Amino acid sequence: MLTKAGSATTMALWNGREIPRLGMGCWAIGGPFYAGDVPLGWGEVDDNESVRAIERAVDLGIRFFDTASNYGAGHSEEVVGRAIGDRDDIIIATKFGFATDEKTKQATGAFADPAFIRQSVETSLRRLRRERLDLLQFHLNDFSLEASDEVFATLEMLRAEGKIDAFGWSTDYPDRAARHVHRPGFVSIQHTMNVFEPVPAMIEIVERNDLISINRGPLAMGLLSGKFTPDKSIGEKDVRGASLDWMVYFKDGKIAPEFAARLEAVRKLLTEDGRTLTQGALGWLWARSPRTLPIPGFRTVAQVEENAGVLAKGPLQADVMAKIDQALSEFHSS
């Protein structure tokens, strides 16, 4: 296991367990799935490599894996279940709300009624090979505030029944993040956050309520991995090549020019102490708040090893953070 750079790289969970402050996001290992002809996955995958990558992450100390019932039309959950099973030393977070057809790999709609939630829980338990879900997250980002009350009342009941240990909301809206903080068992917000999107309003809610900030898109959909050049195109089965409104980092299958410019403005700062670009981006998230838990994606053992390498590096230093803020300030004001 990698040595850690002090307590800054660990965090205590709702159950009192302390884990490294780094998870692994399992969207990509689900493989292709679609909404009609629009790809929602990250391309083809090798399940054996995915399992090896998860096992390597565990060897390196990772104890938090994030997936969802719709990733790969359930395939991500199945792969995670195959690799980890019911090990009680590992936290698996999953999500519900988007329905998919396992056979056709097609998205079939978004649902949040109590019967659907309960069915989704049973399906996730089966795929993940768990007796209880550690963390169940509501996946519908912009769901109605008022209508969400019934959703989270259902989650409270499932927790009382022992089906789930804790719950949260995957949302980028601060008002939705704040709506259910009073409920016992509400422990986390999963939201977009990275060097390019510091989301101060969301972090204020997280810190004030002692929640866990699970950072999706910590590498800006791979832009902060440094492996993409302006002329490199995304594969046809990759969601980053689709024309989706929320896909801001990539346009027409290539890096969006405005984000390519931002990357060049901070590349040297993120890597100047011997980190890779990926490790710099993760270290930025740790330095931004003590409540952040980044979940970079992966498809290979090598990617896991690079992600986990940040555990030996720790958060970025305050002076570097200030220089990054300065370098990006011109983009924020434009």
N, C-alpha and C positions, 0 to 999 in steps of 0.2 A: 504493500500500500504506500502511496506517496506521502511524504511528510507534509504537514500543514503549516502554513505561515501564521501561527497563533490562532486564537479563538475567532478571528475575523472570518475564517472560512468554515465555521460550523454554526448551526442554529438549533435551538430547542423547538420541538414540534408540540402540538396540542396535547399529545399523549405523554409528554415528558421526555421522550427519546431525543437524543442529540445526534444529528447527522451532518455530514459535509453539506455545505451550502451550495450544492450543485446537483442538479438532476439531469436526466436525459429525456429529451422529447422524442416520442415514438410515432409521430405522424408519418415520417418518410418510410419507415420499415413496413408500413401497411401495404405498400404497393399501389397500383393504379385503382382509381374509382372515378366515377364521372357523374356529371349532371347533364344528361343528353350527350353531346359530343365534347363538352367542356371538361378538361382534366381537373380533378381535385386532389390527386396524389402527387408524388414526386418522381414518378417513373418506375420502371421495373426494379425488382429487388431479388436478392438471393437470401432465402430464409435461413439457410445454414450460416451464412455470413452474419445475418442479423442476430442469430442466437449466440454466435461466437462473440460478437460485439457487446451484447448485453452481459455475457459472462465475464468478459474482460473489464467492463465497467464495474461490475461487482468486485472483481479482484482488486481494482484500483480504489475501492472504498465507496463507490457511489451506492446510495441507498434510497434513491427516489427516482421513480420512472413515471412519466406522464403520457397517457394515451387517451383514446376516446372510442366510443362505441361505433362511430362511423368511419374511422380511419381505415382505408382499404376495405370498406364495407364489413368491418369486424375483424379483418385479418391481422391488424396490429395487435389487438387484444389477444388473439390466439397465439401469436408469436411470443408475446411477453409472457403469456401463461405457460407456454412450452419451456421457455428459458428459466423462469423464476418459480412458477408454481405457487404453493402456499407458504413459502418461506416467511416467517414472521419477523425477520430482521430487515425486511425490505418493504418500503412504502410504495404502493402502486396507486396512482391517481388516475381516474378515468372520468369521462363526461357523457352526458346524455342530452338529447334534444333533436338531433338530426337522424332521421331514419334512412336506412339503406337496404338494398336487396343483396344478400350474400352471393347469390348465383349470378345475377346480371352485373353486379358492381355498380349499380345505379343508385343515386340519391332519390329518395321517394317522398321527402317532405320534412317539415319540422313540426314537432309535437311536444306538448308539455302537460297534458292532462294526467291525473293521478294513475290511471290504468296503464298508460304508456310508460310512465316513469317506473312503475313497479315491474313491468315486463322487461324494460331495458336493464334494470338492476339484475334481474334473474339471468338474462342473457350474458351480461358482463361477468357475473360470478362464474357462469359456466365456462366462458372462453378463457378467463384469467385463471381458472382453477383455484379460486379463492373461496373461503367460507364466509368472508365478510369483506366489503370494499373499504379500503383505508380512507380514501378521500373521493367523494363523488361531486362533480362540478356541473352546474347548469351551463350548457354550451351555447345558449341562444343570446348573443351579445346585446341586442337592442330590444329584448322582450319588454313588454309593458310593465311599468313599475307596479301598478295595482294588481294586474293579473299574476305577477310573480309571487304574491302573498300565498296563493294556494300551492304553488310549486314548492315553496320552502316549508310550508306547513306539512306537505307530504314528506319532504326530506326529514323533518323533525320526527315524524312517525316512523319512518324507516330506521332512523337512528335508535329510537326507543325500542324497536323490534330487534335490534342487533344486526340488521342487514348492512349498515354502513357505520363507520366510526366517526366521520366528520364530513362536512360539506362546504361548498363555496360556489362562487359564480365566476365564469369565464366571460368577462365583459370589459370593455374599454370606457364605459360611462361611469364617472364618479358618483352620480346620483344613484345608480343601480348598485354600485359597490357599497354605498352607505346604507342602503335600504334595510338590510337584514343583519346588521352587525350585532343587534341585541339578542339574536337567537343563540341559545346554547348549541354548540356544534358547528357554528359558522366560523370558519377559521382562515379562509383564504380568498384572494382575488387573483385570478389569472388574467393577465393583460399584456398588451404589446408594450415593450420597453427595450430600448437600446440606446447606444450613443447618439443616434439621430433623433430619438423620441424619448426625452427624459421624464415626461408625464408628471410634473410636480403636483398637480391636483390629486391624482390617484395616490401618489406616495404619501401625501399628507393624511389621507383617509386611512391608509394601511398603517402608518406609524401611530396615529392617534388611537386606533382601535386594536393595536397589537396583532394585526393580521399577518399572514404570510403573503408576500408579493411574488407570485409565480410568474416569471418573465418569459412570455412566449415571444418569438421573434428576436431573441437576444443577439443574434448575428444578422439581423435585418434580412431574413430569408436567405442567408448564405452570402450576402454582399460583403459582410464583415469577416468572411473566411479568407478573402483575398484571392480566391481561385477564379474569379470572373474578371475578364477584361472587357472593355467596351465593345469589342467586335465579336465576342463569344456568344453564341445563341443557346437558348434553353431547349431541351428536348421536347418533342411534341406531346409526350405523355406527362409533362411536368406542369403543375399548377402555375408556376412562375411565368410560363409562356402564354397563359390564358389572359384574355382581356377582361379582368375583373376589377371593379371599381376600387376595391381595397388593396389591390396589388400596386403599391406606390413605388417600390424599389426597382421593379422591372417593368418595362413597357415594350410591347411588340417583341417579346422574347429576349430582350437585351437589357443591360443595366440602364436605368433611367438617368439621363445626363446630369440632372441636378444632384442625384445621389452619388454619381461617380465623382463629381467635384467635391462633395462633402467628404467622401472617403479619402481623397488625396490630401485634403486639408488636415486630417488627423492621423494618417497612416504612420508617420514617423513617431508621433507622440505615443501611440498605442504600442509601438514595438521597440521603443528605445532602450528598455532595460532587459533585452534578451528574450522577450515574449514573442510568440507568434501573434499575428493580427487577431486571430480568434481569442487567444488568451488575454490580449489587451482589452478586447471588447467585453469579455467576461469580468475581468478585473475592474473595469469601469462600473459595471452594475453593482459589484460588491461595495465599491467605494461610495456609490450614490446613496445607499441606505443600508442599515444593518438588517433590514427585513427582506431583502431580495433573495430569491432562489431562482437563478437562471436555468432554463431547460433547453440547451442547444440540441438540435437534431443530429442524427447520425445514420449512416448506412453501413459503415465499415469499422473494423477494429482500429484502423489508423485514425479515423475521425474521433473515436472514443478516447484514444490515447492522447490526442492533441487537446481535446476538451478537458480531460481530467488533469492534464499537465498544469492547469492554472491553480490547482490545489497547493502546489509547491511554490507558487508565485505570490498569492495573496492579492488584496485590493491594490488598485493604483494609488500612488502617493497623492497627497493633497495638491502639491504644486503642479503635478501633471494634469490632474483634474481641472485645475484653474486654466491651464494653457489650452486644454481641449475646449472648455467653455468659450474662451476667447476666440479660438480658431473657427468655431461654429457660429459665433454671434452674428456675423454678417449675413449668414444664411437665414437665421431665425428672424432677422429684422427685414429681410427682403420679401 
